[in-house]
Amino acid sequence: MADTNKETRVASAEDRGRVVQLVVGSLAAQTLRAAVRLRVVEIIGDKERRAAEVAAEAGTQPQATTRLLRALAGLGILKERAPGSYAVTPAGSLLDPGRPDSLAALVGIFGEPVMLRAWEHLDEGVRTGETTFASVFGADFFPYLKEHPELSALFNEAMSQATSATAAQLPQAYDFGRFTTVADIGGGDGTLLSGVLREHPRLSGVLYDTEEGLAQAPRTLRRHGVEDRCSLVVGDFFRSVPEGADLYLIKSILHDWNDDQAAAILGHCRAALPPGGRVLIVEPLVPEAVSSETAGLYLSDLNMLLNVGGRERTREEFAEVCDRAGLSVTSVTRLGEGNAFCLIEAAPATG
């Protein structure tokens, strides 16, 4: 039967523009990646530079450099102050790797071809419900990272940069004063745990991850002055977690894994909990009804499907995996304004 509604679905010029903007989004991402790799923001710095000057310092072809700088200005990364003369905008300054709030590695990893190849097979992933990364590269995502140290280091730095805003907000958003030792499970370089320990000087910390995940941790802990209150433990959270903590912190870990795997990680935390202990999950929540304001979360959900086989979850879905692990969700709170993350506290289930 013909679709009689087609006659009434008239697309406006604005609708067409939106679709075109979405289609070329990957081109914008690659433009930012090129800017990072060519050190454009670092070269321009706080000055106003002409394209020929940038090209000379970057070792690039002048006309092509002009075209790149023009595109970056169109994207709001640079501003053309006078014809052919460019300055860095506040947004563009985040591409400077020397800034403490830099997003340069995040731009690099999400523009990395290895991260994008699985997306070429999104239709297949939707048909099967399975990750497509392994079919492209012959190995699952995290074992592949282990075999490629440079990519692993970029990934770790990107995750650190993605965590920095949360590390600044979390210490004031949760009552850490109730506890004596917090164990950050899968805590990477320690950016999040450092933020907590710095603001709560009576707390001790345990940073738990693989050897690759902890590679940059000593440097991070030293930079924040908390190395004397934090121990590093190498391990596999699918086998166990360290004992001796009364708060187990898990940020951006469960979304990497399917429900069985997430429940297994939480189950090890439950087994290690002392009386009065808690598990604190820090992840975004998928809203019960679709919202355009959280479009990035739905794209992240597809990324989890394709690259690692995990998923973003609703509040009810978090409650279900906690229940499977012998935990009961006691509270869910939004971390803060402008931050999509929520704090999901869980305690040992009773009864």
N, C-alpha and C positions, 0 to 999 in steps of 0.2 A: 504494500500500500504506500502511495506517495506521501511524503511529509508535507501536510498542508500548512504547517507553521513556517516553512521556509520563506513564504512571501512576506511575512510580517517581521522577519529577522533582518532588518536593514542595518548594515554596518555603517557607522559614521566615519568621517575622516579621522576623528580621534581614536576610534577603534582600530582602524588600519595602522595608524601611527604607533599604537601600543604594541600590536603584533610585530611590527617591524623592529621596534625597540627591543623586544624580547629576543627576536631572532638574532640580532647583532650583539647581544650581550656577551657572547663568548669572544667576540672580536675586541670588545672593550677590556675584558679580563686579560687577554694576551697583550694588549697595548700597555697595561699597567705592569705586566710581568717584564716586558721589554724595557720599560723605564727603570725598573729595579735592577735588571741585569746590566744595563748601560750606565747606572749610577747618575741618572739625569738629575734627580732631586739633590743629591750630594754635590754635584758639580755646580748647579745654580746657587745652592745655599741660600743665604739671606740677601743676595744681590739680585740685580736685574741683568740677565745675560742675553746676548744675541745668539741666534742659532749657530752661526759660524764659530763662536767661541765654545759653545757646548760641543759641537762636532770635533773641534780641534782637541779638546781635552778627553773626549770619550773615544777618539779614534774612529769616528764614523763618517760616512759620506755626507757632505753638507746639505744637499738638497733633500735627501732622505731624512736627515735629522730635522730639518724644518717641517717636514710633513708629520713626523712623529710628535714634535712639540705642539704643532697646531692641533693634532688630535687630543693630546693631553690637556690642552687648554679648553677644548670643546667638552671634555669630560669633567672639567672643574679641578683638575690636578695642578694645572698651571694657569696663570693669567697673563694675557698679552697686554702689557702696559702701554706699549707703543708698537706700531707695525714691525714685526720681526723680533721683538724684544720681550722676554718672558721672565716671570717671577713665580715662585712657588706659593700656592694657596695653603691655608691651614690644613685642608684635607690632604693636599699633596705632601705636606711635611711628614705625614705618617708613613710615607714610603722611604724615609731616611732610616737605615738600620741602626744608626747611632742614637736614636731617641729611645728613652725608656718605654714609651708607649707605641713604639714602631709596629707597623703591620706588614713590613716588607717581606718577612718570611711567610706570612699567611698568604700574601699575594703570590709569592713564589710557588708555594706548594699547591695551591688551587689552580694555578696556571700550568703546573707541571704535566707534561704529556702522559706520564704514568698514571696520574690521578684521573685523567680524562678518557683514557682508552675504554674503560668499562662502560662509560656513558654512551659510547657509540652503539652499545648493545642493550640500551634501555628497554626497547620493545621485547627483546628476548627475556630480560630479567622480569618484566611484568607478566609475560606468558608463563614462566616457570616458577616465579617467586624465589629464585635462587640468585646468589651473587654471580656476576659475570667476570670479575677480576681474574679468578683462577683460570677460566677458560681462555683468557687472552694471554696471561703470563705464565701459566703452568704452575702457579703456587698461590696460596692464599696471601692476603695483603700483608699481615704482620711478619710471616716468615720471609716474604719478599723483601721487606724493609731490612730485616736482619742481614740479608745477603748483599745489601747495597748501602754501605755506611754513609755515604754523602747524602743520599736521599733520606736516610733515617735521621741524620743530624738536622736536615732542613725541616723534616716533619716535627721533630721534637721542639725546635725553635718556634715553629708556627703554632704548635699547641701551647707553648709558653706564652706567646703573644696573645693568643685567643683567651688565655686565662687571666691576663693581667688586670682587666677591669673587674672581674669577679674577685680576684685576690684583694683588691682595694676595698670592696664593699662587704665581703663575707664576714670579716672579723667583728664588725659592728652589728651585723644582721642576725646573729645567733648567739645564744648564751653559752659561750665556751667556758665561762667561769665555773660551771658545774663539774668540770672534768679535770683530770690530772695529766692524761696522755692521749694525744690524738694520733691515730695511724692513718696516713693518706695512702689509700690503696690504688695502685696504678698512678702514683703522683708525679711521675716524670721527673722534670728537673727541679721540682720543689717550689715553683713559683707560688702556688696556692698555699702550701703549708708554711712557707716563709712569711707570707702575709699574716697568717693566723698567729704564728709564734711571736712575731715582732710586736703585735698589739696585745698579746697576752703573755707577759714574761714569766708567769708561774707555770705555764704549760710546758710539757716535754713533747717531742714529736718523733714519729717513726715514719720514714719515707720508704715505701715498698713498691718495687717495680722490677722489671727485667734488667739485666746488665746494660742493654742498649738504652732502655728508658732512663736509667739513672746516670748516664754518661756525663751530662752537664750539671748534675745536682750539686756536687761539692762547690763549684764556682758560684752557683745561685745562693746556696746557704751562706757562703762566706760574704757575698755581696750584701746580704741582708743582716749579717751579724748574728745569725742564729745557729751556726754550725755546732756550737757546744751543747745545744739542747735538742739536737736532732740526730738520730742514728739512721744509717742507710742499710736496708735489708734487701738483698737480691732474692727473688723468688717468683713463683707462678701462682697467681690468685685462683687458678683452677684446681690447684692442689691443696693450698692452705693460705692462711694469712697469719702474720705474727701475733702472738698472744701478748698480753700485758697492757693493752690500751683499753680505755673505757669509752672512747669515741672512735668509730671507724668512719672515715670520710671518703666518699667515692664521687668524684666529679668527672663527668663526660666519659665514663667507662661503660656503663650498662648499655648505652645506645650502640656500642660497637658489636653487641652480641645478641643472639636470639634469646627467646624466653627461657629455654632450658639452661643455657649458659649463664644468663643473668641470675637466675635462681641459684645456680651452683656457687657463683661468686658471693652472693648474699648469704647463702647457707654457711660458707666458711666464716664469714663475719659473725653470723649468729652463734656459731659454735665457740668462737673466741670471746664473746661478750661476757663480762663479769656482771654480777647483780647491779642494776641501775645503769648499765651501759646503754649506748644508743648507736645507731647507724644513721649517718647523715648523707643522703643522696643529693647531689647538686646537678640537676639537669633541667632543660626546658620541658614544659608540658604541652603536648598537642591539645589544643582546645577541642571541646566536644563538638562544636560547630565550626566549620571552615571560616577563616577570617583572612582577608587580604593583608592584614597587618602582620601576619606571621607566615607570609609566603616563603621566606627563607627557611623556616623550619620544615616545611613540606619538601623543599628541595634537599635539605639535609637528610630527611627521611629516605628519599630516593638514593642519595649518595651512600647511606648506610646499607641499603639493600644491595646496591651494585658492587661496592668496593669491599665491604667487610661482612655483609650478611646480618647486620644488626637492624635496629629500628628506633625511631623516636616513639614515645609512649604518652598516652593520656593518663590522667590521675588514676582512673580505674585500673588501667593496665599495670601501672606501677604497684598498686595495691595487690594485684593478683600475683605478680612475681615475688613480692615481699611475703605474701601469705604462703607461697610454695616453699619459701626458705625458713618458715617458722617465725616470721616477723609481722608486726602489725603497724601500719602507718598511724602515727600519733598526731602529726600536723603537717600541713603543706602551706608554705608562705612564699610570696614573690620576693625575690632577692632585693630588687630596688628599681627605681625609675630608670627606664632606658636599658634595662638588663632583662633578657628573656628567661634567665635561669630561675628556678624555684628551689626551695629548700624542703626536701621531703625527709622528715624525721621518722625513724622506725625503731620500735622497741620489741623485745621478745614477746611473742604472742602468748596469751594466757588461755588456759582452758583447753 
